[in-house]
Amino acid sequence: MAPVIGIIANPVSARDIRRVVANAANLQITDRANIVLRVLAALRACGVADVLMMPEHGGIGRHVARGLSRAAAHGEAPYPAIHPLPMPVTGTVADTHRAADEMRRAGVAAIVVLGGDGTHRAVVAHCGAVPVAGISTGTNNAFPEHREPTITGLATGLAVTGQVPADIAFAANKRIDVSLNGRVEEIALVDVALVTERYVGARALWKPDSFRELFVTFADPEVIGMSAIAGLLEPVTREESGGLMVRLGTPASNTAASGMTVLRAPIAPGLMASVGVADWRRMPAGVPFVPEAKAGSIALDGEREIAFSAQDRVSLTLRDDAFRTVNVGGCMQHAAQYRLLTGAPAPVTAEL
């Protein structure tokens, strides 16, 4: 059977309070639709003929439909056929959850996701073994790598049509399982932060005075958000096993006396903050970590999701090989090495 691709484009990502307190741009609906059109063109060039798309009321689908109509009016057919999922639209994260689940049930070969860390987390929570191809359109985009969407679409098309071997086309990824009173309640793809504030309310994290503990799947000094704190202390790659745990606190006036290091980190676009660091250590995979914080709230990939009290039992466990993504770099390197897009065979190197 010909592969079918799923597309989940969040029309409201990148609209939290960090867009107000930091100098961060906001992608317009037309920009998001144009990203989808670029992905579609690349998928069609690789032989993908059908796409399932999450419906939404933000206008992305309408602009995409206009693009397809314009192409058809000019006698062009550069895009796959779009099939909206038959599902109600609530305008909440429940749409993403349901769309990912429906796409998994429909047997899509991969899901292209437009959004930030939170949107990708919502997809991974329900996509099962279906690989994800991420495109950054959120506020904090630590998980989806920054890349031209056309290339992401091209790599996805090459991967699902079998032109790139599976061991190269797809990569394993880590996640953190968050358990409350013995039951896994949520997951995080990049970071889990424990903060002193008990309310969830304005979910986005941007006040470092409340940060107490941080757990990350990877620590990259080139990203923003909570994971940037860990990345500037001890980098941990996406490929290596395990992550990092950091104990945080409010920087004291006498830092030397408190034994705390003050780190300047980019915790949101254009927002540098002073963060007190008490210590840090590696977080091995499969080992449950019990936080020291007794009460507060738990932020997953930059957004507060769970409130907990002293009566609750919280534990965090990092899982290796928890889900798959399209290895865009690997796919494109393989395509270049074997001239997959030229129609000509790659030259054979003579043995000396």
C-alpha positions in Angstrom: 0.0 0.0 0.0 1.1 3.5 -0.7 2.2 5.4 2.4 -0.2 8.0 3.9 1.2 10.9 6.0 -0.5 12.7 8.8 -0.2 16.4 9.4 -1.0 18.1 12.7 -0.7 21.9 12.5 -1.4 23.7 15.8 -3.1 27.1 14.9 -2.6 28.6 18.4 1.0 27.6 19.3 3.3 30.4 20.3 0.5 32.5 22.0 1.4 32.3 25.7 2.6 35.0 28.1 6.2 34.5 27.0 5.3 36.3 23.8 4.4 39.4 25.9 7.4 39.4 28.3 10.0 38.4 25.6 10.8 39.7 22.2 9.4 36.8 20.3 7.5 36.7 17.0 4.2 35.0 16.4 3.6 33.1 13.2 0.5 34.2 11.4 -2.1 31.6 10.1 -1.0 32.3 6.5 2.6 31.6 7.5 1.6 28.2 9.0 -0.4 27.4 5.9 2.5 28.2 3.7 4.7 25.8 5.8 2.1 23.1 5.2 2.1 23.7 1.5 5.9 23.5 1.4 5.8 20.2 3.2 3.1 18.9 0.9 5.1 19.8 -2.2 8.1 17.9 -0.9 6.0 14.9 0.1 4.5 14.7 -3.4 7.9 14.9 -5.0 8.8 11.7 -3.2 5.7 9.9 -4.3 3.3 10.5 -1.4 -0.2 10.8 -2.8 -2.4 11.1 0.2 -2.3 13.1 3.5 -4.6 13.0 6.6 -4.8 16.4 8.2 -6.2 17.5 11.6 -9.1 19.9 11.2 -9.1 23.2 13.0 -11.0 26.5 13.1 -7.9 28.7 13.0 -7.9 29.0 9.2 -4.8 26.9 8.3 -6.9 24.4 6.4 -8.8 27.1 4.4 -5.5 28.7 3.3 -4.1 25.3 2.3 -7.2 24.6 0.3 -6.8 27.9 -1.6 -3.2 27.0 -2.4 -4.3 23.6 -3.8 -7.1 25.3 -5.8 -4.6 27.8 -7.3 -2.3 25.1 -8.4 -5.2 23.1 -10.0 -6.4 26.2 -11.8 -2.9 26.5 -13.4 -3.0 22.9 -14.5 -0.5 21.9 -11.9 -0.6 19.0 -9.5 2.4 19.5 -7.1 0.5 18.4 -3.9 -0.9 15.2 -2.4 -4.7 14.9 -1.9 -5.7 16.3 1.5 -8.2 14.3 3.6 -9.4 16.1 6.8 -9.9 13.7 9.7 -13.7 13.3 10.5 -13.6 14.6 14.1 -15.1 17.4 16.1 -13.0 20.5 16.7 -12.8 21.8 20.3 -10.0 24.3 19.9 -8.1 22.7 22.8 -5.2 20.3 23.1 -7.8 17.5 23.0 -7.9 18.0 19.2 -4.2 17.1 19.0 -4.6 14.1 21.2 -7.5 12.7 19.2 -5.9 13.5 15.8 -2.7 11.7 16.8 -4.7 8.7 18.0 -6.9 8.6 14.9 -3.8 8.8 12.6 -2.2 6.0 14.5 -5.3 3.9 14.1 -5.5 4.8 10.4 -1.9 3.4 9.9 -0.2 6.6 8.7 3.5 6.1 8.0 4.6 9.3 9.8 3.1 12.4 11.4 4.4 15.9 10.5 3.8 18.3 13.5 3.8 22.1 13.4 4.1 23.5 16.9 6.3 23.9 19.9 7.4 21.5 22.6 3.9 21.2 24.1 2.3 20.3 20.8 4.9 17.7 20.0 4.4 16.2 23.5 0.7 16.0 22.9 1.3 14.1 19.7 3.9 11.7 21.1 1.5 10.8 24.0 -0.9 9.2 21.5 1.0 8.3 18.3 2.5 5.1 19.6 5.2 3.7 17.2 4.4 6.1 14.4 7.4 8.3 13.8 7.1 12.1 14.2 8.7 14.8 12.0 8.8 18.1 13.9 8.6 21.7 12.6 9.2 24.6 15.0 6.3 27.0 15.2 5.9 27.4 19.0 7.5 29.6 21.7 10.0 27.1 23.2 11.2 24.9 20.4 13.8 22.8 22.1 12.5 19.5 20.8 11.7 20.2 17.1 15.0 21.0 15.3 15.1 24.3 13.4 15.1 23.5 9.7 13.4 24.6 6.5 10.1 22.8 6.3 10.7 21.8 2.7 13.6 19.7 3.8 11.6 18.1 6.7 8.9 17.2 4.2 11.5 15.8 1.7 13.2 13.6 4.3 9.8 12.4 5.6 8.8 11.4 2.0 12.1 9.6 1.4 11.8 7.8 4.7 8.2 6.5 4.4 8.5 5.5 0.7 11.5 3.2 1.6 14.1 5.1 -0.4 16.1 5.4 2.8 16.7 2.3 5.0 14.7 2.3 8.2 17.8 2.2 10.4 18.9 5.5 8.9 15.5 7.1 8.3 14.3 6.9 11.9 15.9 7.8 15.2 15.0 6.8 18.8 14.2 9.5 21.3 14.0 9.8 25.1 11.1 10.9 27.3 10.5 11.4 31.0 7.5 9.6 32.6 6.0 11.6 35.5 4.3 9.4 38.1 1.9 10.7 40.8 1.0 8.3 43.6 2.2 5.3 41.6 0.6 6.1 38.3 2.1 7.6 35.2 0.1 10.8 34.7 2.1 12.7 32.0 5.2 12.6 29.9 7.8 15.2 28.9 10.0 15.2 25.8 12.6 17.7 26.9 12.3 18.8 30.5 10.3 18.5 33.7 10.6 21.4 36.2 9.3 21.5 39.7 8.3 25.0 40.9 7.0 26.4 44.2 3.8 27.9 42.7 0.8 25.6 43.4 -1.5 27.0 40.8 -1.4 26.1 37.2 -3.2 29.2 35.9 -0.8 31.0 33.5 0.9 27.8 32.5 4.0 29.0 30.8 7.2 29.3 32.9 9.0 32.6 32.9 9.7 33.5 36.6 12.9 31.8 37.7 12.5 32.6 41.4 10.1 29.7 41.6 12.3 27.1 40.0 13.5 24.4 42.3 14.4 21.2 40.4 14.9 20.4 36.7 15.1 17.1 34.9 16.0 16.9 31.2 16.2 14.2 28.5 18.9 16.2 26.7 20.9 19.3 27.6 21.7 21.5 24.6 23.4 24.9 25.1 22.0 26.0 21.7 18.3 25.9 22.7 16.1 28.1 24.8 13.8 27.2 27.7 14.4 25.3 30.9 16.7 22.8 29.0 19.0 25.7 28.3 19.9 25.8 32.0 21.1 22.2 31.9 22.8 22.6 28.6 24.9 25.5 29.8 26.0 23.3 32.8 26.7 19.9 31.2 25.6 19.1 27.7 23.9 15.8 27.1 23.1 14.8 23.5 19.8 13.4 22.2 21.6 10.2 21.2 23.3 9.2 24.4 21.5 7.3 27.2 20.1 9.2 30.1 19.7 12.9 30.9 20.6 15.4 33.6 19.1 16.5 37.0 19.7 20.1 38.3 18.8 21.5 41.8 17.9 25.1 41.6 17.2 28.0 44.0 16.9 31.7 44.3 20.3 33.4 43.9 21.4 34.7 47.3 23.0 38.1 47.9 26.0 36.3 49.2 26.4 33.6 46.5 29.7 32.3 47.9 28.2 31.8 51.4 25.1 30.0 50.1 27.2 27.6 48.0 25.1 28.4 45.0 26.2 29.3 41.4 24.4 31.9 39.5 23.8 31.1 35.8 22.6 33.4 33.2 20.4 31.4 30.8 17.9 32.1 27.9 14.7 30.7 29.4 12.5 32.2 26.6 13.0 34.0 23.3 14.9 37.2 24.1 14.6 36.6 27.9 17.8 36.1 29.9 17.4 35.2 33.5 19.6 34.7 36.5 19.1 31.2 37.9 20.6 29.9 41.1 22.2 26.4 40.7 22.9 24.3 43.8 24.2 21.2 42.0 23.6 18.8 39.2 24.1 15.2 38.3 23.4 12.6 35.5 20.0 11.0 35.3 20.4 7.4 34.2 17.7 5.8 32.1 15.2 3.5 34.0 16.0 4.9 37.5 13.1 6.6 39.3 14.0 10.0 40.8 12.1 11.3 43.7 12.1 15.1 43.8 13.1 17.0 47.0 10.3 19.5 46.6 7.3 18.6 48.8 4.6 20.8 47.2 4.2 23.0 44.2 3.5 22.3 40.5 5.1 20.3 37.8 5.9 21.9 34.5 6.3 19.7 31.4 8.3 21.1 28.5 7.8 24.6 29.8 4.2 24.5 30.8 2.7 23.9 34.3 0.4 20.9 34.1 0.2 19.2 37.6 -0.2 20.6 41.1 1.0 18.4 44.0 1.0 18.5 47.8 3.0 16.9 50.6 0.6 14.0 50.6 1.4 13.1 47.0 4.2 10.8 45.9 6.0 12.1 42.8 8.6 10.2 40.8 10.3 10.8 37.5 11.8 8.1 35.2 13.7 8.7 32.0 13.1 6.2 29.2 15.5 5.6 26.4 14.0 4.5 23.0 10.6 5.8 24.0 9.4 7.0 20.6 10.7 7.6 17.0 11.3 10.6 14.9 12.3 11.1 11.3 16.1 11.5 11.1 16.0 14.4 8.7 19.8 14.8 8.6 20.4 11.1 8.0 17.8 10.9 5.3 19.2 13.9 3.4 22.8 12.7 3.7 21.8 9.3 2.4 19.9 10.9 -0.5 23.0 12.9 -1.4 25.3 9.9 -1.1 23.2 7.7 -3.3 21.9 10.4 -5.6 18.3 9.5 -4.8 17.0 12.7 -6.3 19.0 12.7 -9.6 17.7 9.5 -11.2 21.3 8.5 -11.7 23.1 5.8 -9.7 25.8 6.7 -7.3 29.4 6.1 -8.5 31.0 2.9 -7.2 34.3 3.6 -5.4 37.1 1.3 -6.8 38.9 -0.8 -4.2 42.6 -0.2 -4.1 
